[in-house]
Amino acid sequence: MKFTNKTVLITGGGTGIGLALAQLLAQRRNHVIIIGRRLDKLQEAQQLTPELEIFQCDVADPAAIDALFASLQAQGIVLDALINNAAVLEMWDILEQPLPSAEIFNRVSINLAAPICLTQRFVRQADRKRTNYIVNVTSEAAIMPVPVLPLYSASKTGLSVFTQSLRVQLKNHPFVVMEVMPPPVESRMTTQDLRNSGPLVLPTDFALGLVKQLEAGKLDYAPGANAWQLGLIRRLAPKMGLHLVDKLSRQQLHTV
């Protein structure tokens, strides 16, 4: 099955994995709408790929999500696919770095509450006479949490649980629910914000692999070697594995 001639909404579509997916799907004759908080990044993406449609939307704001779908409805746009890709990721030490409560709510909302809200709105507007697609980008941290990334790990694990639950609820309806666990991908977030010194995958390579798996009817895509290893560690030695992940991630992210 070729993924073409569909209307696709991608959150966080102005940079990184989201942009790579948007460009690839646009090349395959899909109508691609990208959303994000920063209008400048969306406009830069549109300059690179004029076929993209852009919509500024802060997914941490429930009113912005409602406004987005109201606008789509007013334009007569019915989405065939939703890719929940937007996320925030940063190190946090609860003892050393106090955060305002509003900031904690904001970060968890972007990673978890927003995809849930967007998915509900997507399902409600979907044409049940054809196949619809929900792609949730979670994380290898959903297999084994990364203690230096507690908000990210907790929220991405929540999204993974929501994805699995969604599959059961929608199993007798025309919805394909796919979970994606990327390996570390080259982006500003990994190279500059986290200073990740480990090997990184190009966003274009990851996007191509994801679309190939989607076209092959796969419901899970976790191509990184870490995914298999973390799953094994979680089954055999979860406590020791958690301390090992903490040690290795601190070294890789230059926190020690």
C-alpha positions in Angstrom: 0.0 0.0 0.0 1.4 3.3 -1.1 0.8 6.2 1.3 -0.3 8.8 -1.3 -3.2 11.2 -1.9 -4.0 11.7 1.7 -4.4 14.7 4.0 -1.9 14.6 6.8 -1.5 16.7 9.9 1.9 16.7 11.5 2.6 18.4 14.9 6.1 19.8 15.3 6.4 19.8 11.6 8.8 22.8 11.2 12.0 21.0 12.2 13.6 17.6 12.8 11.7 14.4 12.3 8.4 16.3 11.6 9.9 18.4 8.8 11.6 15.3 7.2 8.3 13.5 7.3 6.4 16.5 5.9 8.8 16.8 3.0 8.7 13.1 2.2 5.0 12.8 2.3 4.5 16.0 0.2 6.8 14.4 -2.4 4.4 11.4 -2.4 1.5 13.6 -3.5 -0.1 14.0 0.0 -1.7 17.2 1.2 0.5 17.9 4.3 -0.4 20.4 7.0 2.3 21.2 9.6 1.7 22.9 12.9 4.0 24.3 15.5 4.4 27.1 18.0 7.0 29.1 16.1 5.7 30.8 12.9 9.2 31.5 11.7 10.1 27.8 11.6 6.9 26.9 9.8 7.6 29.6 7.2 11.1 28.4 6.7 9.8 24.9 6.2 7.3 26.2 3.7 10.0 28.1 1.8 11.9 24.8 1.5 8.8 22.9 0.5 6.1 25.2 -0.9 3.5 22.4 -1.1 3.3 22.4 2.7 0.4 24.2 4.4 1.2 25.8 7.7 -0.8 26.6 10.8 0.6 28.2 13.9 -0.6 26.3 16.9 0.7 25.9 20.5 -0.5 22.4 21.3 0.0 23.0 25.0 -3.1 25.4 24.7 -6.4 23.5 24.5 -8.1 26.5 23.0 -5.5 26.5 20.2 -6.2 22.9 19.4 -10.0 23.6 19.2 -9.3 26.6 17.0 -7.2 24.5 14.7 -9.9 21.9 14.1 -12.5 24.7 13.8 -10.4 26.2 11.0 -10.0 22.9 9.3 -13.7 22.2 9.4 -14.5 25.7 8.1 -12.2 25.0 5.1 -13.9 21.7 4.5 -10.7 19.8 5.2 -11.0 16.2 6.5 -7.8 14.7 7.8 -6.8 11.1 6.8 -3.8 10.9 9.1 -2.5 12.5 12.3 1.2 12.3 13.2 1.7 13.3 16.8 5.4 14.3 16.7 5.8 17.5 18.7 7.7 17.1 22.0 9.9 18.8 24.4 12.9 17.1 26.0 15.4 18.5 28.5 17.3 17.4 31.6 15.8 18.2 35.0 17.0 17.5 38.5 14.2 18.0 41.0 16.7 18.8 43.8 18.8 21.3 41.9 16.5 22.9 39.3 13.1 24.0 40.8 10.6 24.6 38.0 7.4 26.7 38.2 4.3 24.4 38.3 3.0 26.0 35.1 6.2 25.0 33.3 5.9 21.4 34.5 2.2 21.4 33.3 3.3 22.9 29.9 6.0 20.3 29.2 3.8 17.3 30.2 0.9 18.8 28.2 3.0 19.0 25.0 4.2 15.5 25.2 1.1 13.8 26.5 -2.1 15.8 26.9 -1.8 17.4 23.5 -1.5 14.2 21.5 -4.5 12.8 23.4 -6.6 15.9 22.7 -5.5 16.0 19.0 -6.3 12.3 18.6 -9.8 12.8 20.0 -10.5 15.6 17.6 -9.0 13.7 14.7 -11.2 10.6 15.4 -14.3 12.7 15.6 -13.7 14.4 12.2 -12.6 11.2 10.4 -14.4 9.7 7.4 -15.3 6.2 8.6 -15.7 5.0 5.0 -11.9 5.0 4.5 -8.8 4.0 6.5 -7.5 6.6 8.9 -4.0 6.7 10.4 -2.8 7.8 13.8 1.0 7.8 14.3 2.2 8.5 17.8 5.9 9.3 18.2 6.8 8.0 21.7 10.4 7.1 22.8 12.7 4.4 23.8 12.3 6.0 27.2 8.9 4.3 27.3 10.7 1.0 27.5 13.1 2.0 30.2 13.0 5.5 31.7 16.0 7.8 31.6 16.2 9.3 35.1 17.9 12.5 33.9 14.9 13.1 31.7 12.1 12.4 34.2 9.3 14.6 32.6 10.1 13.4 29.1 10.3 9.7 30.2 7.1 9.9 32.2 5.0 11.7 29.5 6.3 9.5 26.7 5.5 6.4 28.7 2.0 7.7 29.1 1.7 8.3 25.4 2.8 4.7 24.8 0.1 3.4 27.1 -2.5 5.6 25.5 -1.4 4.3 22.0 -1.8 0.7 23.1 -5.2 1.4 24.7 -6.3 3.3 21.6 -5.6 0.2 19.4 -8.0 -1.9 21.5 -10.7 0.8 21.4 -10.4 1.2 17.6 -9.8 -2.4 16.6 -13.2 -2.8 14.9 -13.1 0.6 13.2 -11.2 1.9 10.2 -8.2 3.3 12.1 -4.5 2.2 12.0 -2.7 3.1 15.2 1.1 3.1 14.9 3.6 3.6 17.7 7.1 5.0 16.7 10.1 4.9 19.0 12.9 6.8 17.3 16.6 6.2 18.1 18.5 9.4 18.9 18.0 11.6 15.7 20.1 14.5 14.7 18.4 17.7 15.6 19.0 21.0 17.5 17.5 19.3 20.5 20.0 16.4 20.6 23.1 18.2 19.4 22.7 21.6 21.1 20.2 21.4 23.9 21.3 17.9 25.2 24.8 17.9 23.8 24.4 14.2 22.9 27.8 12.8 22.0 26.4 9.4 20.8 25.7 8.3 17.2 22.7 10.1 15.7 20.4 9.1 12.8 19.6 11.6 10.1 15.9 12.8 10.2 15.5 12.0 6.5 16.7 8.4 7.0 14.4 7.9 9.9 11.4 9.4 8.1 11.9 7.1 5.1 12.1 4.1 7.3 8.9 5.1 9.1 6.9 5.6 5.9 8.1 2.2 4.6 6.9 0.5 7.7 3.6 2.3 7.6 3.1 1.3 4.0 4.0 -2.3 5.0 1.2 -2.3 7.5 3.5 -2.4 10.6 2.0 -1.0 13.8 5.3 -0.6 15.7 8.6 1.0 14.5 11.6 1.0 16.8 14.6 0.7 14.6 17.3 1.6 17.2 19.5 -1.1 18.7 18.7 0.3 22.1 15.1 -0.6 21.8 15.7 -4.3 21.7 18.4 -4.1 24.4 16.3 -2.0 26.8 13.4 -4.4 26.4 15.6 -7.4 27.3 17.1 -5.5 30.3 13.6 -4.5 31.5 12.5 -8.2 31.5 15.6 -9.7 33.1 17.1 -7.1 35.4 14.9 -3.9 35.6 16.4 -2.4 38.8 20.0 -2.9 37.7 19.1 -1.8 34.2 17.6 1.5 35.4 20.9 2.3 37.2 22.9 1.4 34.1 20.7 3.6 31.9 21.2 6.4 34.3 24.9 6.1 34.3 25.3 5.7 30.5 22.9 8.6 29.8 24.7 10.9 32.1 28.0 10.1 30.4 26.5 10.5 26.9 24.7 13.8 27.8 27.8 15.2 29.6 26.2 15.5 33.0 29.1 13.8 34.8 
